[in-house]
């Protein structure tokens, strides 16, 4: 009998029952107040008069009026780079002990995002909230005695002067509490291996020694790892190795495009739980079954603002125009795309994280990630967000009974001088590219009025190529080390798309 697991499950259920639904708007006001108080004596706080903002009759309004929007390039060049010159108390008290490396989906050089001890504490607190939320899922007591496979970047961080650098998953894993280490797999020794292929090989070799109950990591790399384990042990699905696997905590990207190919690796259903952990913090988590939406964490060191995602408010580089209006939590509307802004205990201020979100349930404060500000296909007025593309591809999967875990798209002129949307769909299943193009075009017309209008004017049509999904993984590997918090670049600009086509041609 799973006595220890029953005890843990009972404690989680008791904690959840005694945790009431607090006023999220008040929580956010208090988070902003605490952020401003703690940072008022920093160089940033003095420059933007945090002391005056705290005394204002309407603190949130004063904050929005006095502090401008910042994307990474702007806040790094004006503020965060000063940490690397030896300064302290720049945007947050002291000096950050870590910098999270994140190339996101663009650029060859890594972004360096400060990670303070306060942020690590907030991430740990959010992790506890996620564990507590498991009481809402129908999981047996013995689940809480199983081990957890956390597949992220290497925990062997690189020392740079007075701080360490690595990807956020590696930084978080290197700071797991001592009581959790016996549950954590692949364990400290394997997790420190920097080379992705070597690390996954070691996981495959040791897989039968572990009783894995839950997986955690981004879908594309999780799939690669599971395939390697299945191949190494010559079995048909992962449950033949880990029969007690019941939960997968996905993160970093929408899970739906990977659902069919992921399910093909399973011997029985698993509960998928979405999380929103970025290099800048742990923003939201799924706290109930029967949804892919995630609840914003409103009481944990991150203050949220929202800008309506409209072309007139977005610059070509994905930043916001100076006059873009901001919406606060009590003003958001359901099913409207917003650019997400965060201010955090790591000293990010009115920071454009790069994601667009929508609220699927205002009362529950549940959101979905709908795309990236830089990857909004609007070359000929089609105004297609990544979530519309994901939905259209999922309809293809259902209609043609195929699996398409990855795709990229670009709007460009063809040899006839007309604009087309060129798609590369990752699939190993048989399907006629011309029929896929017709269906994809039809799905997008039905889902998006702007796309339908564009197709009657400047957008001539759709062209589809099918390629092996491994090409996308290899492409990512060429541009960034595998195993980290990478988001596949779904929408490419023409020069990048040309590089991708040349990469495909060499395969």
Helices and strands as residue ranges (DSSP letters): H 3-17, H 24-39, H 43-47, H 50-55, H 59-66, H 72-78, G 80-85, E 98-102, E 111-115, H 117-133, G 134-136, G 141-145, E 147-150, E 158-160, E 163-166, H 168-173, G 178-180, E 184-185, H 188-191, H 196-206, G 207-209, E 212-217, H 219-233, G 238-240, E 247-251, G 256-258, H 259-263, E 271-278, E 281-285, E 294-296, E 302-308, G 311-313, G 329-331, E 338-344, E 351-361, E 366-372, H 386-400, E 406-413, E 419-426, H 433-447, H 449-455, E 459-467, H 470-479, H 494-506
